[in-house]
Amino acid sequence: MSFLDDLEAIASEVVDCGFQLHNDLGPGLLESAYEALMAAELHRRGLSVARQVAVPLSYKGVVVDNAFKIDLLIEQKLIVELKSIDRLAPVHGKQVLTYLRLMSLPLGLLMNFGQATFKDGIRRIANDYYRR
């Protein structure tokens, strides 16, 4: 299986997990609750999951040790940013795209558990600048 095929299989598993979680619990919990539950369920499904991954940034010789934190990093390949808000703003997608570019990863998922339905709160973010 190629890197991108594997990534798509992982993304599919994550989306299914998010759908089940939203279907079972609905909107309204804190983001941290969804994060803990997603991580536990994905781990139960056999995936490697890291939470609140601090990522350093180096720019023109200046290093920022904790430039941003990834909510969930799945299999060191997929960034998942979680929200629990009424509505996503354009900046949320840009945030994930910036993370992808800085991590040199091709795909991220933005999941907002605050929407009435899961499909209204999920976005795939592709890094057009990704080069393997």
Secondary structure by P-SEA (a helix, b strand, c coil): ccaaaaaaaaaaaaaaaaaaaaaaccccccaaaaaaaaaaaaaaabbbbbcbbbbbbbcccccccccccccccccccbbbbbbbcccccaaaaaaaaaaaaaacccbbbbbbcccccccccbbbbbcccccc
